[in-house]
Amino acid sequence: MVLLATGRDFPDALAGAPAVAGVGPVLLVEPGSIPAATRAELRRLAPRDILVLGGQAAVSDTLVADADEIASIGAARISGQDRMATAATVARAAFDPVVPLAVVAAAEDFPDALAGGALAGARSGAYCSPAGTGCPPRPSRRCGSCRRRASS
């Protein structure tokens, strides 16, 4: 499995990294195209499936269609209404309902999320991004309690 996320902003790539830790890479793309270096790596990896993270503003439908032609099984988009919802959707798609660790970090800046995402990936945990700078009253309602799916 390979995840593609825009290289223009950090939230989608950070949300995806723990989901593919030890399984596959997160590769960066332009909003409307797959750069030559990324395309070369996709050819080398020959992925069965590609998940494209983020909505149409982050990654175009044309790019998703291009990724679909590269993957032997196909490509699909995972997104939400905003960066927090996308992170929650990634966590739900990649993890079962129970997880040993859920890392919650502010969505407005990347340093905490970068450190926390690495921790989540190392411990088979999920990364979630709450609204605002603090944790929501019930984080589990936003990102769920998750466990990495056996099929990952």
N, C-alpha and C positions, 0 to 999 in steps of 0.2 A: 504494500500500500504506500502511496505517496500522497502527501497533502500539498496543495498549491495555495499560496496566500499572497496578497499584494505586498510588494516591497516598499510601497509608498507610506505605509503606516504599520504600526506594530501589533495592535490588539488581536487580530485574527491569527497571525502566525504564533503568537505567544499562547493563545488558547489551544491551538492544535498540537503544539510540541509535546505536552504530556500524553496526549492521546496516541501518539505513534512512537513513544519512547521505546527503543529496542525493537521496533517493528519496521520503521521506514522513516524517511526524511520529510521535513517541511522545506519545500523549495519556493523561492520567491519569483513572482511574475510582475509584469507591468499590468495596469488595469485592463488594457485591451490586447495584450499580446504576450506570448511566451518568449523571453529573451533567448538568444542563441545559446548561451552557456547553460541555461535551464533546460532548453530543448535537447541539447547534447547529453545532459545527465539523465533526462527521461529516456532517451534512446538506450543509454548504457544500462539503466535499471530495468527497462522493459516491464513496467508495473502491470499487474493484472487490473488493478483499479486505482483511480485517482479521485480524491475528494478535493473540491475547490471550496475554500473557506471565504465567506463574506458575500454580501449582496451584490447587486448589479453595479452599484456605485464603486465598489472596491475591485470587482473582477467582472468583466463583460460576459454576456451570454456567448459571444463569438469565441472567447477564450475557453469557456467550458466545452463548447462543441469541438474545438481544436484538441483539447485534452481527451475528449471522448474518443477521438480517432487514434490517439496514441496508446491508450490503455487497452489491453486485450479484452477485458470484460466491459469497461466503460468508465465514464466519469459522472460525478454527481455533485451538486452544490449543497453546502450546508451553510445556512445563514439564519439570522434573526433580524428583528426590527432595528437593532442597534448593536454596538459592540458587546454589551452585557448579554443581550439575548443570543447573540452568535456564540459566545463562550458557553452559555448554558446549553445551547443546542448541540455544540460539539461534545460537551461532557455527557449529555444524554445519549448521543449516537455512539460514543466510544466505550462507555462504561455501563455495567449492570447496576441495579438499584443499591448496591452496597459497596463502599470503597473504604480502604484503610485510612485514607487521607484525602481531604478536600482543602486545597489552598485557595484562599480568598485574598485578592489584592486589588487595589484601586485601579480603575480603568483609565484614569486621566493621565498617567505617566507610566513609563515602562520599567524603571529599575526594580521595584518590589515584585512586579509581575514576572520579570525575567528570572530573578532569584527564586521566587516561589514556584514558577513553572518547572524549573530544573529539579527542584525538590520533589514536586508532584510526580514528574516523570520517573525519577529514580526510585520512588516508593510506590509505583503503580497507582498513583492518585490522580485526581482531577483538578483542573484549574478553573476557578469561577471568578467572575468580575462583578462586584456588587454595584448598584447605582450609587453615585456620590462617592465620597472619599472613605466612608466607614462601612462596616459590615451591615447588611440589612438585619432587621430584628430577628428574622429566622432565615439564615443563609440556606438551609436545606430546602426551603421553598423555592429559592431562586435557581440553585444549581443541582439540587438533589443530592442524595448520598449515593455514591457510585462505586463500582468495582470494574476494573478492566474486563472487557468481554473476553471470554476464552478464545473466540474466533479471531481476535486481533492478532 
